[in-house]
Amino acid sequence: MSTTVTRADLSEAVYQEVGLSRNESADLVESVLNEISDTLIKGDSVKISSFGSFAVREKGERIGRNPKTGEEVPILPRRVLVFRASHVLKNKINTSLS
């Protein structure tokens, strides 16, 4: 069974590890997430050492197909978020399987 880590879980982890108050921990997590979001919105990438990098990629317009009807429809240009895990993170994940 998989679980999802929430903002509250991250705040609690900061509270337990760092010793800030619960409110300060929540503010710190919010601040970090806002900084990451704002940087990506500007079009810059975010690299977190030993974790990975986030970047925004531009995707051009293309023709897609409605799977129910088979009808071709245009898919508009858009920006998508891309995450690339670092080798350190990949190795941690793979060694935890052993």
N, C-alpha and C positions, 0 to 999 in steps of 0.2 A: 504494500500500500504506500503510495507516494503522498507526501504532504507539500504544502506550499508555504514558503517563508514570506511573511507579511511585513509591512512597515513596523507594526507593533512588535513582531518577533525580533527585528533588527534593533529596535529601540531597547528592548529588554536585554538583548545580548550586550549592547553598549553599557547599559546600566550595571549589568553583572560584572563585566570585564574592566570597565574604566572607573566606575564608582561615582559617576555624575548622578544627579537626581534623575528621576524618571522623566520629568519635564525637560530637563537639559538634554537628556539622551534622545528624546523624541525630536527636540529642536535640532540637534546635531545631525541626526539621520535625515530629517527634512532638508536641512541646509545642503548636505552633500548631494542628495537626489536632485534638488533644484539646480545646483551648480552643474551637474552632469546634463540635465535637461536643457538648461539655457545654452550651454556650450554646443550641444548637438543642434539645437534650433538655429544657431548662428552658422551652422555648416562646418564647424570644426570637429575634429575627432577627439575622443577621450581615451587615454591609455592608462590603465591601472597595472602597475608592475606586478608580476606573478599572478595576475588574474586574467587580463585580456584587454581588448580594445573595442570601443563602440565607434561606429561611423555612420554617416547618412549617405546613402547612395541614390542618385537620380535614376529613375527608370523611365524610359521613353514610352510613347504611346504604342500600343500594339493591338492586334486583333485577337480576341478571345472567343470562346465558344460556350454558349449556355449548355450545360450538360443534359438538361431535361429536354430541350427542344432542338438542340443542335444548331440553333441560330447563331450566326456570327455577330459579335458585338465589340465595339471599340473599348479598350481599356485605356483610360486617360493617363497622361504622364503623372508621376507621383514620386515622392521621396520615401524611401524605406530605411529602417534601422537595421544595421548589420552588426553582429557581435562575432568577434573572433577570439576564441579562448587561447590563452598563452600555453606554451609547452609545459610550463610548471603546473598549471591547472589541469591540463590533459593528463599529465603523469600522475597527479594526485588522485584523479578520478579513476584511472585505470589500475593503480596499485591498491585502491580500496576494494577492488573486486577479488583480490587474492585472499 
